[in-house]
Amino acid sequence: MDRTKLAEHIQELYQVSPDHPFAKHPTFEAYRHQRNRKWFALVMDIPREKLGLEGDGMIDVVNVKCDPLLIGALRNQPGIYPAYHMNKTAWLSVALDGSVADEQVKSLIEISFDATGR
């Protein structure tokens, strides 16, 4: 799944469009609950090295909140990393480069939406 497909999925399922919370990073997109304004997803393009990946260039990721009991097992899967620039005990960074199946990305978005909706 790429960031465009993810945006379409979130819009269709939750009727939420992204905002751009960081003037310094205009490509970063935050998806928030309409009621409480909490983020449930943050899409970013970050240097590959920030995730410990080889090679130059950038990679699109989405940060999602997850049950801390699931995080360890999920991090062992290709394309799922400790959260970039967020609490690593409660958040994950998921690569949007096709290394994680679309259905799993959708499932993680749903988990994050539920976890942040309180």
Secondary structure, 3 states (H helix, E strand, C coil): CCHHHHHHHHHHHHCCCCECCCCCCCCCEEEECCCCCCEEEEEEEEEHHHHCCCCCCEEEEEEEECCHHHHHHHHCCCCEEECCCCCCCCEEEEECCCCCCHHHHHHHHHHHHHHHCC
